[in-house]
Structure formats: structure tokens, C-alpha cells
Amino acid sequence: MAKHVALVVLFAACVNCTGAIGQNPGAPDRPSSSSSNGGGQAVTCKSPMPASSPLRRLTRFEFDRTLEDLFGDTTKPAAGFPTEEAPYGFDNAAESFGTSPLLAESYFTAAEQIAARAMKKLSTFFSCDTSKTAEATCGTSFVQQVGRRVWRRPLAAAEVGRFDSAYKTLRATNDHTKTLELLLHALMASPHFLYRVETSAVTVSEGVVAPDDWEMASRLSYLLWGTMPDAELFKAAEQGKLATPAGLGQQVDRMLAHPRAQATVHHFFAQWLGVSRLDLVEKDTAVYPAFTSDLLPLLREEQDQFVTEAIWKGDGTIGTLLTAPYTFVNKRLAQFYGLEGGPTGDAFQKVSLNPAQRGGLLTQAGLLSVHAKTNQSSPVARGKFVREALLCTHPPAPPANLNIKPPDLDPKLTTRERFTQHATDPACRPCHQLMDPLGLAFENYDGVGHWRSLEGGRPVDASGELVQTDVDGPFVGALALGRKLGTSAQVSACAVSQWFRFAMGRAETQADTCDLDRLAKAQAAGHGSLRELIAGTVNTDAFRYRRIQNEGDKL
């Protein structure tokens, strides 16, 4: 019975946000002339002109981080939720999100369990002496104080009133603490927690509104920290300090200096480069006996610490990320790499690399293992990764009747020799000429990222060639590839697009041309720094405004 009452409260509490939840209008066209739109025309950047965007739902990453900040709950229940789709590599692609019955049930069950755990340490986040104050008054205070943090904004009087009515109903059959638990259950299962609902009606131009300060606080916190606003950001919202570029800039500087920002950037890089799939990687232990499951978190930690060093302590450029002559390892990982004189314990330390063998993200074993097969390297997977993730171009799809299967292992042939059919077969060549010459450049690294100069007793040929890029030409090895890509304007523009997709939770459209130009200029102003790119996000129309489709969207 208590569940049903909580559901009634939940439904009543979200009545006013149904217009926003249904909102997902098509992207408008922008007028032409000043910034390139990729089709030869230029675009006049008149602000504010945001493209339309879908309602953002908390991802599994955001859900668990928010839960920890709310109640110190580190159980990570979202790990058991259905996996989000990632149509272009990122798990926050809001336009692809649906809410299946299984997901809805997962949310409701999680809310029930979270509320029960939270009430065991109620005094850490709420206090009200019922010996001095009426229980119902304490119930109202609970909804106002706790609800404000759960919904990331103050509750309206009508919303508080509905919870007050629910309190009276629930209290008739439950004690005071259990009643508060049921109210918390309803708060946590509400769309106002699960979604980043925006209902601001502050019109700035025809069809465009600005988020209010509370909504902007959530935009900032989930952009930079992947979690709810902290006390200082809530205070800034309450004082109306987030309505100006200066107020936003002050918070951005503060938030980027916090370690929470590093965790969000790690999440971005892991998805962009595919290392988020490390937990799913399986290798044939008969072929790679040194690759055991205990390595997987270490390989992810290597990339995380490397990214932190390059972006927060280094210049943060694409060139540095692709060529830096150092990495971070502990004893176990140093042994896996065959590094001598490295760490002797579990703690990670910065180490210099052999400049003839490794440097930058492209030669780290985590990335190399993900983009490989269980028992061999994969020129196709590695070349496809470079082409799509770093150059933002997509090879043509293979013929529908083509049997996509890597050539069988043959101890008499090198990988390059086994893949020669791709270069000679007319059905294979149009696609594979864009991938294989890139992927074969990684052949000094086997299927788990170990360095090899010989394959089957024969010298490895790691020569490759870039075509249909702004840095076309031959090269030898992944290190040389990294150096060429590090100077590429196309790669830099691709990084801008990839960050935009992650930051906005959607793919870019033609209507985003001016915003992409603003981000590129922010990166250029920072001499190519990705940190400046990230900071510049708050100056885009897509971040600062919201397009409405009709008057109902402002409810």
C-alpha cells in the first residue's frame, strides 16, 4: 500500500513537467554567412540561437555520482540498470534514450532501497526534533530541505502541499521515520530527480529561453562534474549569480580546479577512445598468458592518470596527448610492459618511456587491447578507430552480403600478409583502404599491446599511409602516426565535435555551426588546450539557452 501512495505522490509531483519531458523539437536552420558550415557557405552567428535539444536524463555514471553526493551512498545501484545506447560513442546520447518497463522498475526499486539506506543515517543530512516540533511540520521541513537537494531546486508551494497531504495519509499507517522514508522514496523516483527538467520561462528572443539560476547550476555541475551542484553552486543559484557570463566564469574556474572535473574528463576520454569497454575485454590466455583480469582496472587507471597529467599539468594539446614520452604505471603494470627500474609497489608513478617504442595515448595497452581481437591484433579495428574517433570520418558500409571475418591465424604469414586481400579485392578495397593502412601502423603491438619487432620470426612492417585527411602521406609506426595526427587541424576539429557531443548529450547539427566555431576559437586561444575547450563550453548558445517548440514547453 505504501508503494502505491508514493506513486500517487510521484505522479502528482511531475504533472507540471510533462511538457518539458515531451520536448524534442527538430533543429532549426541558421542563416548563412560568417563561419564555415562545412558546405562551402558561411554562417552569420547571431546570438542567442541555440539548436533544439532533448531532455537530459541522468546516465548511470551521473546517477551513482549524484547518489554519493546526496547521501554518501557508494553502492552504485545504476550498475544494474539497463545499458544506455551509445550511437556515437557516448552513453549520454539523450535523443536515443527510451524508458522501458525494465528501466522504470529499476528506478523505482533503486529509489526504494536508497531511501531505506539513507534513513539509517538520517541525522547526517536532516535534523528536526519532534519533541519540540509537530511531526507534520518536520515532514514539511524534510520535503523542503531534502527535496531541494534531490530535485536540485526549491520545491514550489503546490509541490510541498502535495507531499504534506501524502505525509498525512502515510502517517496513518506508519511511524514518523517510515513516513519520511516513503516521501524520500517518492522524491528519488520522481522525474525531477531522474531528469534534468527545465521549465524556465525567461524569454530572451523569439522561441528561445534562458535557464534560471537553479537550472544553470545543474547544467554546470553535470557538464563539469557529472553530478549534482555542491553547496557553493547552490548558493550562487540562490543569490542569482549564474545569470551573467562573469558569474558563470567564476564558477567554471573554481569547478575546473576541483578533482571532480578530472573524473568527468576521464569519463569523456574513456568513451571517446573506447577504453570504457575494457571491462568487457577477453583475451585468449593460451595466446596472451600475461593478460589477466587484474590488469583491466590498472590499464584504465594508466589512461586516467596520463590524461590528468597532460591536461591539468601539461599544455593539454592533442599533440601532447598523442606523443607525450611518459605514462603512469605501478609494479604490476610495469612488469606487463617490461619496464625496468619502475615502481616497486601498488602506487602509480610517472615513468619515462622508450621513445623508439611508446609515447602518448595511441601506444597504451588499454586502448590497443580494446581495439583488437581475442587472439590477435586487428588492423581493421585499430584503423577504424583512428578514422572515426580521431578524424571524425566514416568509411563506407560493407556490402550487405559480405562475410565479415578476419583471416585465420597462420604462423607462416604476418598480419599484413594475411590482410592483403583487403587491398586487392574490389568488394573490400573502397572501405579498407581508409582503415587498414592506419591499423597496420600499430603492428608493433600485439593484441594486448605488448611491443614486438618480430611476428612469426619475421620483422614487423608497420608502414602506413594517411589518405583523405589534411596530413596525407606515408609514415612508419604508431609513433609517427601520432606525430602526424597531433599536427592535424582535422583532428583538432574532431576533438571539438567529440567534446560537444559529450557535453550536450547529442550529435551536432548544422544549427550548431556557430557554437562549434566558438569552441574551436576557445581551444585556439588556449594554444590548442583541451582544458580551454572544456571551459569555453559555457559560452555556447547550446549551453546558455534553450529553444522551445511551443508555449507548453515553458510550463
Salt bridges, closest charged atoms under 4 A:
ASP69 OD1 - ARG260 NH2 3.25
ASP73 OD2 - ARG117 NE 2.78
GLU84 OE1 - ARG60 NE 3.18
ASP91 OD2 - HIS267 NE2 3.53
GLU112 OE1 - LYS3 NZ 3.50
GLU135 OE1 - ARG171 NE 2.77
GLU159 OE2 - ARG153 NH2 2.88
GLU181 OE2 - LYS178 NZ 3.08
GLU198 OE1 - ARG219 NH2 2.71
GLU198 OE1 - ARG546 NE 3.68
ASP230 OD2 - ARG254 NH1 2.93
GLU232 OE2 - ARG254 NE 3.44
GLU238 OE2 - ARG148 NH1 3.56
ASP294 OD2 - ARG332 NE 2.82
ASP304 OD2 - HIS266 ND1 3.98
ASP304 OD1 - ARG300 NE 3.31
GLU309 OE1 - LYS313 NZ 3.97
GLU309 OE2 - LYS350 NZ 2.98
GLU388 OE1 - LYS384 NZ 3.00
GLU388 OE2 - HIS394 ND1 3.25
ASP408 OD1 - LYS405 NZ 2.66
GLU417 OE2 - ARG458 NH2 2.53
ASP436 OD2 - HIS422 ND1 2.75
ASP436 OD1 - HIS432 ND1 3.01
GLU443 OE1 - ARG452 NH2 2.56
ASP446 OD2 - HIS450 ND1 3.88
GLU455 OE2 - ARG452 NH1 3.94
ASP461 OD2 - ARG416 NE 3.33
GLU508 OE1 - ARG501 NE 2.72
ASP512 OD2 - ARG506 NH1 2.72
ASP515 OD1 - ARG518 NH1 2.69
ASP517 OD2 - LYS521 NZ 3.20
ASP541 OD2 - ARG30 NH2 3.39
ASP541 OD2 - ARG518 NH1 3.74
GLU551 OE1 - LYS554 NZ 2.90
